[in-house]
Amino acid sequence: MKGVVIAAVVVVLATLVLVEPGHATVTCQQAVSSVSPCLQYLTSGSGTPPVACCSGVSGLRQLTQTTEDRRTACQCLMDAANQNQDIKEAAAAGLPTACRVQINVPISRSVDCNKLH
């Protein structure tokens, strides 16, 4: 099962690299890769996120300095989450808090990314 999840993430990453809205400098690959170490935490919905996960979340903050970058990363993460229905919404939304990192991009399936500033 773990191999299937990893394969699904690879497919999502490959697909999302091709879709970059606007003129953002962050790519979907960068956004999704930054949280890919969190996959087990996001699908289990319990425990503590691994250090590599929280480092990635922190890196996401550095990647999203502009409104366009935030909107792009938001949309990429939402699309990736929608591709993997095993991701627990509450775990995704609470990931920054669990990592003790403030980010300016919500991690959710149900956010309007165009409203980000």
N, CA, C and O atoms as a GROMACS GRO file, in nm:
protein
  468
    1MET      N    1   0.083  -0.120   0.000
    1MET     CA    2   0.000   0.000   0.000
    1MET      C    3   0.087   0.126   0.000
    1MET      O    4   0.056   0.224  -0.067
    2LYS      N    5   0.197   0.120   0.078
    2LYS     CA    6   0.287   0.235   0.085
    2LYS      C    7   0.343   0.269  -0.053
    2LYS      O    8   0.358   0.386  -0.089
    3GLY      N    9   0.375   0.163  -0.131
    3GLY     CA   10   0.427   0.183  -0.266
    3GLY      C   11   0.326   0.250  -0.357
    3GLY      O   12   0.362   0.330  -0.443
    4VAL      N   13   0.199   0.217  -0.338
    4VAL     CA   14   0.092   0.277  -0.418
    4VAL      C   15   0.081   0.426  -0.387
    4VAL      O   16   0.064   0.509  -0.477
    5VAL      N   17   0.090   0.460  -0.258
    5VAL     CA   18   0.082   0.601  -0.217
    5VAL      C   19   0.199   0.679  -0.274
    5VAL      O   20   0.182   0.790  -0.325
    6ILE      N   21   0.319   0.621  -0.266
    6ILE     CA   22   0.438   0.689  -0.320
    6ILE      C   23   0.424   0.707  -0.470
    6ILE      O   24   0.456   0.814  -0.523
    7ALA      N   25   0.377   0.605  -0.539
    7ALA     CA   26   0.357   0.615  -0.683
    7ALA      C   27   0.255   0.723  -0.716
    7ALA      O   28   0.273   0.797  -0.813
    8ALA      N   29   0.150   0.733  -0.637
    8ALA     CA   30   0.048   0.836  -0.661
    8ALA      C   31   0.106   0.975  -0.642
    8ALA      O   32   0.076   1.066  -0.719
    9VAL      N   33   0.190   0.991  -0.541
    9VAL     CA   34   0.253   1.122  -0.518
    9VAL      C   35   0.344   1.158  -0.634
    9VAL      O   36   0.346   1.273  -0.678
   10VAL      N   37   0.419   1.060  -0.685
   10VAL     CA   38   0.508   1.086  -0.799
   10VAL      C   39   0.426   1.129  -0.921
   10VAL      O   40   0.466   1.221  -0.992
   11VAL      N   41   0.315   1.063  -0.945
   11VAL     CA   42   0.230   1.099  -1.059
   11VAL      C   43   0.175   1.240  -1.041
   11VAL      O   44   0.174   1.319  -1.135
   12VAL      N   45   0.130   1.271  -0.921
   12VAL     CA   46   0.077   1.406  -0.893
   12VAL      C   47   0.185   1.510  -0.915
   12VAL      O   48   0.161   1.613  -0.978
   13LEU      N   49   0.304   1.483  -0.865
   13LEU     CA   50   0.415   1.577  -0.882
   13LEU      C   51   0.445   1.600  -1.029
   13LEU      O   52   0.462   1.713  -1.074
   14ALA      N   53   0.452   1.491  -1.104
   14ALA     CA   54   0.482   1.503  -1.248
   14ALA      C   55   0.374   1.582  -1.320
   14ALA      O   56   0.404   1.661  -1.409
   15THR      N   57   0.249   1.560  -1.282
   15THR     CA   58   0.138   1.632  -1.345
   15THR      C   59   0.140   1.780  -1.307
   15THR      O   60   0.120   1.866  -1.393
   16LEU      N   61   0.163   1.809  -1.182
   16LEU     CA   62   0.154   1.946  -1.134
   16LEU      C   63   0.269   2.034  -1.182
   16LEU      O   64   0.256   2.156  -1.189
   17VAL      N   65   0.380   1.973  -1.216
   17VAL     CA   66   0.493   2.051  -1.267
   17VAL      C   67   0.454   2.123  -1.396
   17VAL      O   68   0.505   2.231  -1.426
   18LEU      N   69   0.364   2.064  -1.470
   18LEU     CA   70   0.324   2.120  -1.598
   18LEU      C   71   0.226   2.236  -1.585
   18LEU      O   72   0.202   2.307  -1.682
   19VAL      N   73   0.168   2.255  -1.466
   19VAL     CA   74   0.066   2.357  -1.447
   19VAL      C   75   0.119   2.465  -1.354
   19VAL      O   76   0.125   2.447  -1.232
   20GLU      N   77   0.157   2.577  -1.411
   20GLU     CA   78   0.203   2.689  -1.331
   20GLU      C   79   0.123   2.814  -1.368
   20GLU      O   80   0.151   2.878  -1.469
   21PRO      N   81   0.023   2.848  -1.286
   21PRO     CA   82  -0.058   2.965  -1.318
   21PRO      C   83   0.020   3.094  -1.302
   21PRO      O   84   0.113   3.103  -1.221
   22GLY      N   85  -0.017   3.192  -1.380
   22GLY     CA   86   0.042   3.325  -1.368
   22GLY      C   87   0.192   3.328  -1.391
   22GLY      O   88   0.245   3.249  -1.470
   23HIS      N   89   0.258   3.418  -1.324
   23HIS     CA   90   0.402   3.435  -1.338
   23HIS      C   91   0.473   3.410  -1.206
   23HIS      O   92   0.573   3.475  -1.175
   24ALA      N   93   0.423   3.317  -1.131
   24ALA     CA   94   0.483   3.286  -1.002
   24ALA      C   95   0.621   3.227  -1.020
   24ALA      O   96   0.651   3.163  -1.121
   25THR      N   97   0.705   3.250  -0.922
   25THR     CA   98   0.838   3.193  -0.928
   25THR      C   99   0.843   3.056  -0.862
   25THR      O  100   0.934   2.978  -0.888
   26VAL      N  101   0.747   3.027  -0.775
   26VAL     CA  102   0.739   2.895  -0.714
   26VAL      C  103   0.670   2.801  -0.812
   26VAL      O  104   0.574   2.840  -0.880
   27THR      N  105   0.718   2.678  -0.820
   27THR     CA  106   0.656   2.579  -0.909
   27THR      C  107   0.572   2.483  -0.826
   27THR      O  108   0.590   2.473  -0.704
   28CYS      N  109   0.483   2.414  -0.891
   28CYS     CA  110   0.404   2.314  -0.822
   28CYS      C  111   0.495   2.205  -0.766
   28CYS      O  112   0.472   2.154  -0.657
   29GLN      N  113   0.597   2.171  -0.840
   29GLN     CA  114   0.690   2.069  -0.792
   29GLN      C  115   0.754   2.113  -0.661
   29GLN      O  116   0.765   2.034  -0.568
   30GLN      N  117   0.796   2.238  -0.653
   30GLN     CA  118   0.857   2.288  -0.529
   30GLN      C  119   0.757   2.286  -0.414
   30GLN      O  120   0.789   2.242  -0.303
   31ALA      N  121   0.636   2.333  -0.439
   31ALA     CA  122   0.534   2.339  -0.334
   31ALA      C  123   0.499   2.201  -0.282
   31ALA      O  124   0.496   2.178  -0.161
   32VAL      N  125   0.472   2.109  -0.373
   32VAL     CA  126   0.432   1.975  -0.333
   32VAL      C  127   0.550   1.899  -0.272
   32VAL      O  128   0.534   1.826  -0.175
   33SER      N  129   0.668   1.916  -0.328
   33SER     CA  130   0.786   1.849  -0.274
   33SER      C  131   0.816   1.895  -0.132
   33SER      O  132   0.866   1.817  -0.050
   34SER      N  133   0.786   2.020  -0.103
   34SER     CA  134   0.814   2.071   0.030
   34SER      C  135   0.733   2.000   0.138
   34SER      O  136   0.779   1.986   0.251
   35VAL      N  137   0.615   1.954   0.104
   35VAL     CA  138   0.532   1.885   0.203
   35VAL      C  139   0.526   1.733   0.181
   35VAL      O  140   0.458   1.664   0.256
   36SER      N  141   0.594   1.682   0.080
   36SER     CA  142   0.590   1.537   0.056
   36SER      C  143   0.644   1.454   0.172
   36SER      O  144   0.596   1.342   0.192
   37PRO      N  145   0.742   1.503   0.251
   37PRO     CA  146   0.784   1.424   0.368
   37PRO      C  147   0.673   1.414   0.474
   37PRO      O  148   0.687   1.340   0.571
   38CYS      N  149   0.566   1.486   0.456
   38CYS     CA  150   0.455   1.487   0.552
   38CYS      C  151   0.347   1.386   0.518
   38CYS      O  152   0.250   1.371   0.592
   39LEU      N  153   0.362   1.315   0.408
   39LEU     CA  154   0.254   1.232   0.357
   39LEU      C  155   0.204   1.130   0.460
   39LEU      O  156   0.083   1.115   0.477
   40GLN      N  157   0.294   1.062   0.526
   40GLN     CA  158   0.249   0.962   0.624
   40GLN      C  159   0.172   1.028   0.738
   40GLN      O  160   0.068   0.977   0.781
   41TYR      N  161   0.221   1.142   0.785
   41TYR     CA  162   0.150   1.216   0.890
   41TYR      C  163   0.013   1.261   0.841
   41TYR      O  164  -0.086   1.250   0.913
   42LEU      N  165   0.007   1.312   0.719
   42LEU     CA  166  -0.119   1.364   0.665
   42LEU      C  167  -0.222   1.255   0.640
   42LEU      O  168  -0.342   1.279   0.651
   43THR      N  169  -0.176   1.135   0.608
   43THR     CA  170  -0.271   1.027   0.583
   43THR      C  171  -0.311   0.955   0.712
   43THR      O  172  -0.421   0.899   0.720
   44SER      N  173  -0.224   0.955   0.811
   44SER     CA  174  -0.260   0.891   0.938
   44SER      C  175  -0.346   0.985   1.023
   44SER      O  176  -0.437   0.942   1.093
   45GLY      N  177  -0.315   1.115   1.015
   45GLY     CA  178  -0.390   1.214   1.091
   45GLY      C  179  -0.358   1.215   1.239
   45GLY      O  180  -0.429   1.276   1.319
   46SER      N  181  -0.249   1.146   1.276
   46SER     CA  182  -0.215   1.142   1.418
   46SER      C  183  -0.064   1.140   1.436
   46SER      O  184   0.013   1.123   1.341
   47GLY      N  185  -0.023   1.157   1.560
   47GLY     CA  186   0.119   1.156   1.592
   47GLY      C  187   0.180   1.293   1.573
   47GLY      O  188   0.111   1.395   1.574
   48THR      N  189   0.310   1.294   1.556
   48THR     CA  190   0.387   1.416   1.539
   48THR      C  191   0.450   1.416   1.401
   48THR      O  192   0.503   1.313   1.359
   49PRO      N  193   0.444   1.527   1.330
   49PRO     CA  194   0.508   1.530   1.197
   49PRO      C  195   0.659   1.510   1.211
   49PRO      O  196   0.719   1.561   1.305
   50PRO      N  197   0.720   1.437   1.118
   50PRO     CA  198   0.865   1.418   1.125
   50PRO      C  199   0.940   1.549   1.101
   50PRO      O  200   0.886   1.644   1.044
   51VAL      N  201   1.063   1.553   1.145
   51VAL     CA  202   1.147   1.672   1.130
   51VAL      C  203   1.156   1.714   0.984
   51VAL      O  204   1.147   1.833   0.953
   52ALA      N  205   1.174   1.618   0.893
   52ALA     CA  206   1.184   1.650   0.750
   52ALA      C  207   1.056   1.716   0.699
   52ALA      O  208   1.062   1.805   0.614
   53CYS      N  209   0.944   1.675   0.752
   53CYS     CA  210   0.816   1.736   0.716
   53CYS      C  211   0.814   1.882   0.758
   53CYS      O  212   0.783   1.970   0.678
   54CYS      N  213   0.847   1.907   0.883
   54CYS     CA  214   0.843   2.045   0.934
   54CYS      C  215   0.948   2.133   0.865
   54CYS      O  216   0.925   2.252   0.846
   55SER      N  217   1.059   2.076   0.828
   55SER     CA  218   1.159   2.152   0.751
   55SER      C  219   1.101   2.191   0.616
   55SER      O  220   1.125   2.302   0.568
   56GLY      N  221   1.026   2.100   0.556
   56GLY     CA  222   0.962   2.130   0.428
   56GLY      C  223   0.856   2.238   0.440
   56GLY      O  224   0.844   2.325   0.354
   57VAL      N  225   0.779   2.232   0.548
   57VAL     CA  226   0.677   2.335   0.571
   57VAL      C  227   0.744   2.471   0.590
   57VAL      O  228   0.697   2.572   0.538
   58SER      N  229   0.853   2.472   0.663
   58SER     CA  230   0.928   2.596   0.681
   58SER      C  231   0.984   2.646   0.547
   58SER      O  232   0.984   2.766   0.520
   59GLY      N  233   1.031   2.553   0.465
   59GLY     CA  234   1.081   2.589   0.332
   59GLY      C  235   0.971   2.646   0.244
   59GLY      O  236   0.996   2.734   0.162
   60LEU      N  237   0.850   2.596   0.261
   60LEU     CA  238   0.736   2.647   0.184
   60LEU      C  239   0.715   2.795   0.215
   60LEU      O  240   0.683   2.874   0.127
   61ARG      N  241   0.734   2.830   0.340
   61ARG     CA  242   0.720   2.971   0.378
   61ARG      C  243   0.820   3.058   0.301
   61ARG      O  244   0.786   3.167   0.255
   62GLN      N  245   0.941   3.008   0.286
   62GLN     CA  246   1.044   3.083   0.214
   62GLN      C  247   1.013   3.093   0.064
   62GLN      O  248   1.052   3.190  -0.002
   63LEU      N  249   0.944   2.992   0.012
   63LEU     CA  250   0.912   2.990  -0.131
   63LEU      C  251   0.796   3.082  -0.168
   63LEU      O  252   0.777   3.113  -0.286
   64THR      N  253   0.718   3.125  -0.070
   64THR     CA  254   0.592   3.195  -0.098
   64THR      C  255   0.595   3.337  -0.043
   64THR      O  256   0.514   3.372   0.044
   65GLN      N  257   0.684   3.417  -0.092
   65GLN     CA  258   0.700   3.554  -0.044
   65GLN      C  259   0.605   3.652  -0.114
   65GLN      O  260   0.574   3.757  -0.058
   66THR      N  261   0.559   3.620  -0.234
   66THR     CA  262   0.470   3.710  -0.307
   66THR      C  263   0.328   3.654  -0.311
   66THR      O  264   0.306   3.535  -0.290
   67THR      N  265   0.232   3.740  -0.338
   67THR     CA  266   0.093   3.698  -0.350
   67THR      C  267   0.078   3.592  -0.457
   67THR      O  268   0.010   3.491  -0.436
   68GLU      N  269   0.141   3.612  -0.571
   68GLU     CA  270   0.130   3.516  -0.681
   68GLU      C  271   0.188   3.380  -0.641
   68GLU      O  272   0.132   3.276  -0.674
   69ASP      N  273   0.301   3.382  -0.569
   69ASP     CA  274   0.360   3.256  -0.522
   69ASP      C  275   0.268   3.187  -0.422
   69ASP      O  276   0.253   3.065  -0.426
   70ARG      N  277   0.207   3.263  -0.332
   70ARG     CA  278   0.115   3.205  -0.235
   70ARG      C  279  -0.005   3.142  -0.305
   70ARG      O  280  -0.047   3.032  -0.271
   71ARG      N  281  -0.060   3.211  -0.401
   71ARG     CA  282  -0.175   3.159  -0.475
   71ARG      C  283  -0.139   3.033  -0.552
   71ARG      O  284  -0.215   2.936  -0.554
   72THR      N  285  -0.023   3.035  -0.614
   72THR     CA  286   0.022   2.918  -0.691
   72THR      C  287   0.043   2.799  -0.599
   72THR      O  288  -0.006   2.689  -0.626
   73ALA      N  289   0.117   2.819  -0.490
   73ALA     CA  290   0.143   2.709  -0.398
   73ALA      C  291   0.012   2.656  -0.338
   73ALA      O  292  -0.005   2.535  -0.325
   74CYS      N  293  -0.077   2.745  -0.304
   74CYS     CA  294  -0.207   2.708  -0.249
   74CYS      C  295  -0.282   2.617  -0.347
   74CYS      O  296  -0.331   2.511  -0.308
   75GLN      N  297  -0.290   2.658  -0.471
   75GLN     CA  298  -0.361   2.579  -0.572
   75GLN      C  299  -0.293   2.444  -0.596
   75GLN      O  300  -0.361   2.343  -0.610
   76CYS      N  301  -0.162   2.444  -0.599
   76CYS     CA  302  -0.088   2.319  -0.619
   76CYS      C  303  -0.112   2.222  -0.504
   76CYS      O  304  -0.134   2.103  -0.526
   77LEU      N  305  -0.107   2.272  -0.382
   77LEU     CA  306  -0.129   2.187  -0.266
   77LEU      C  307  -0.273   2.137  -0.261
   77LEU      O  308  -0.299   2.022  -0.224
   78MET      N  309  -0.367   2.222  -0.298
   78MET     CA  310  -0.507   2.181  -0.300
   78MET      C  311  -0.528   2.073  -0.406
   78MET      O  312  -0.596   1.973  -0.380
   79ASP      N  313  -0.470   2.092  -0.524
   79ASP     CA  314  -0.483   1.991  -0.629
   79ASP      C  315  -0.420   1.858  -0.586
   79ASP      O  316  -0.478   1.752  -0.610
   80ALA      N  317  -0.304   1.865  -0.524
   80ALA     CA  318  -0.237   1.743  -0.478
   80ALA      C  319  -0.320   1.673  -0.371
   80ALA      O  320  -0.333   1.550  -0.373
   81ALA      N  321  -0.378   1.748  -0.279
   81ALA     CA  322  -0.462   1.689  -0.175
   81ALA      C  323  -0.586   1.624  -0.236
   81ALA      O  324  -0.630   1.519  -0.190
   82ASN      N  325  -0.642   1.687  -0.338
   82ASN     CA  326  -0.759   1.631  -0.404
   82ASN      C  327  -0.726   1.503  -0.480
   82ASN      O  328  -0.814   1.421  -0.504
   83GLN      N  329  -0.600   1.486  -0.518
   83GLN     CA  330  -0.557   1.364  -0.587
   83GLN      C  331  -0.538   1.248  -0.489
   83GLN      O  332  -0.540   1.132  -0.529
   84ASN      N  333  -0.521   1.279  -0.362
   84ASN     CA  334  -0.499   1.175  -0.261
   84ASN      C  335  -0.606   1.188  -0.154
   84ASN      O  336  -0.592   1.265  -0.058
   85GLN      N  337  -0.712   1.113  -0.170
   85GLN     CA  338  -0.825   1.123  -0.078
   85GLN      C  339  -0.795   1.067   0.060
   85GLN      O  340  -0.875   1.084   0.152
   86ASP      N  341  -0.679   1.002   0.077
   86ASP     CA  342  -0.642   0.949   0.209
   86ASP      C  343  -0.590   1.058   0.302
   86ASP      O  344  -0.577   1.036   0.423
   87ILE      N  345  -0.561   1.176   0.248
   87ILE     CA  346  -0.511   1.286   0.331
   87ILE      C  347  -0.625   1.336   0.419
   87ILE      O  348  -0.734   1.368   0.372
   88LYS      N  349  -0.597   1.343   0.546
   88LYS     CA  350  -0.696   1.392   0.643
   88LYS      C  351  -0.696   1.544   0.644
   88LYS      O  352  -0.593   1.607   0.665
   89GLU      N  353  -0.812   1.601   0.620
   89GLU     CA  354  -0.825   1.747   0.610
   89GLU      C  355  -0.778   1.818   0.737
   89GLU      O  356  -0.709   1.919   0.730
   90ALA      N  357  -0.814   1.765   0.852
   90ALA     CA  358  -0.775   1.829   0.978
   90ALA      C  359  -0.624   1.825   0.997
   90ALA      O  360  -0.565   1.922   1.046
   91ALA      N  361  -0.561   1.716   0.960
   91ALA     CA  362  -0.415   1.706   0.971
   91ALA      C  363  -0.347   1.805   0.877
   91ALA      O  364  -0.248   1.868   0.913
   92ALA      N  365  -0.401   1.817   0.757
   92ALA     CA  366  -0.344   1.911   0.659
   92ALA      C  367  -0.358   2.054   0.707
   92ALA      O  368  -0.262   2.131   0.705
   93ALA      N  369  -0.477   2.090   0.751
   93ALA     CA  370  -0.501   2.227   0.798
   93ALA      C  371  -0.418   2.260   0.921
   93ALA      O  372  -0.374   2.374   0.938
   94GLY      N  373  -0.396   2.161   1.007
   94GLY     CA  374  -0.322   2.183   1.130
   94GLY      C  375  -0.172   2.162   1.118
   94GLY      O  376  -0.099   2.177   1.217
   95LEU      N  377  -0.124   2.128   1.000
   95LEU     CA  378   0.018   2.098   0.982
   95LEU      C  379   0.110   2.212   1.025
   95LEU      O  380   0.207   2.186   1.097
   96PRO      N  381   0.085   2.336   0.983
   96PRO     CA  382   0.175   2.443   1.028
   96PRO      C  383   0.180   2.455   1.181
   96PRO      O  384   0.288   2.476   1.238
   97THR      N  385   0.068   2.442   1.246
   97THR     CA  386   0.065   2.449   1.392
   97THR      C  387   0.142   2.331   1.452
   97THR      O  388   0.219   2.349   1.546
   98ALA      N  389   0.121   2.212   1.399
   98ALA     CA  390   0.190   2.094   1.449
   98ALA      C  391   0.342   2.107   1.433
   98ALA      O  392   0.419   2.056   1.514
   99CYS      N  393   0.382   2.178   1.328
   99CYS     CA  394   0.525   2.200   1.303
   99CYS      C  395   0.578   2.326   1.371
   99CYS      O  396   0.697   2.354   1.370
  100ARG      N  397   0.486   2.401   1.431
  100ARG     CA  398   0.522   2.528   1.496
  100ARG      C  399   0.589   2.624   1.398
  100ARG      O  400   0.690   2.688   1.427
  101VAL      N  401   0.527   2.632   1.280
  101VAL     CA  402   0.574   2.720   1.174
  101VAL      C  403   0.454   2.801   1.125
  101VAL      O  404   0.349   2.745   1.095
  102GLN      N  405   0.470   2.931   1.118
  102GLN     CA  406   0.365   3.014   1.060
  102GLN      C  407   0.391   3.027   0.910
  102GLN      O  408   0.497   3.073   0.868
  103ILE      N  409   0.293   2.986   0.831
  103ILE     CA  410   0.305   3.001   0.687
  103ILE      C  411   0.188   3.083   0.637
  103ILE      O  412   0.085   3.094   0.705
  104ASN      N  413   0.203   3.139   0.520
  104ASN     CA  414   0.100   3.225   0.464
  104ASN      C  415   0.024   3.156   0.351
  104ASN      O  416  -0.035   3.222   0.265
  105VAL      N  417   0.028   3.023   0.351
  105VAL     CA  418  -0.044   2.943   0.252
  105VAL      C  419  -0.126   2.839   0.327
  105VAL      O  420  -0.068   2.755   0.397
  106PRO      N  421  -0.258   2.842   0.314
  106PRO     CA  422  -0.337   2.738   0.380
  106PRO      C  423  -0.318   2.604   0.311
  106PRO      O  424  -0.300   2.597   0.189
  107ILE      N  425  -0.320   2.499   0.388
  107ILE     CA  426  -0.312   2.364   0.332
  107ILE      C  427  -0.449   2.303   0.352
  107ILE      O  428  -0.481   2.252   0.459
  108SER      N  429  -0.529   2.307   0.246
  108SER     CA  430  -0.669   2.266   0.257
  108SER      C  431  -0.725   2.234   0.120
  108SER      O  432  -0.678   2.284   0.017
  109ARG      N  433  -0.826   2.148   0.120
  109ARG     CA  434  -0.897   2.118  -0.005
  109ARG      C  435  -1.004   2.222  -0.037
  109ARG      O  436  -1.054   2.227  -0.149
  110SER      N  437  -1.039   2.304   0.061
  110SER     CA  438  -1.158   2.386   0.045
  110SER      C  439  -1.131   2.536   0.063
  110SER      O  440  -1.215   2.608   0.118
  111VAL      N  441  -1.018   2.582   0.019
  111VAL     CA  442  -0.985   2.724   0.032
  111VAL      C  443  -0.992   2.790  -0.106
  111VAL      O  444  -0.966   2.726  -0.207
  112ASP      N  445  -1.028   2.917  -0.110
  112ASP     CA  446  -1.026   2.992  -0.235
  112ASP      C  447  -0.889   3.058  -0.245
  112ASP      O  448  -0.866   3.163  -0.185
  113CYS      N  449  -0.800   2.998  -0.319
  113CYS     CA  450  -0.662   3.045  -0.329
  113CYS      C  451  -0.652   3.185  -0.389
  113CYS      O  452  -0.556   3.257  -0.363
  114ASN      N  453  -0.750   3.222  -0.468
  114ASN     CA  454  -0.747   3.357  -0.529
  114ASN      C  455  -0.770   3.469  -0.429
  114ASN      O  456  -0.746   3.586  -0.459
  115LYS      N  457  -0.817   3.435  -0.310
  115LYS     CA  458  -0.840   3.538  -0.207
  115LYS      C  459  -0.716   3.565  -0.122
  115LYS      O  460  -0.719   3.653  -0.036
  116LEU      N  461  -0.609   3.490  -0.146
  116LEU     CA  462  -0.486   3.512  -0.070
  116LEU      C  463  -0.421   3.643  -0.112
  116LEU      O  464  -0.427   3.682  -0.229
  117HIS      N  465  -0.359   3.709  -0.017
  117HIS     CA  466  -0.290   3.835  -0.046
  117HIS      C  467  -0.141   3.818  -0.025
  117HIS      O  468  -0.065   3.913  -0.044
   0.00000   0.00000   0.00000
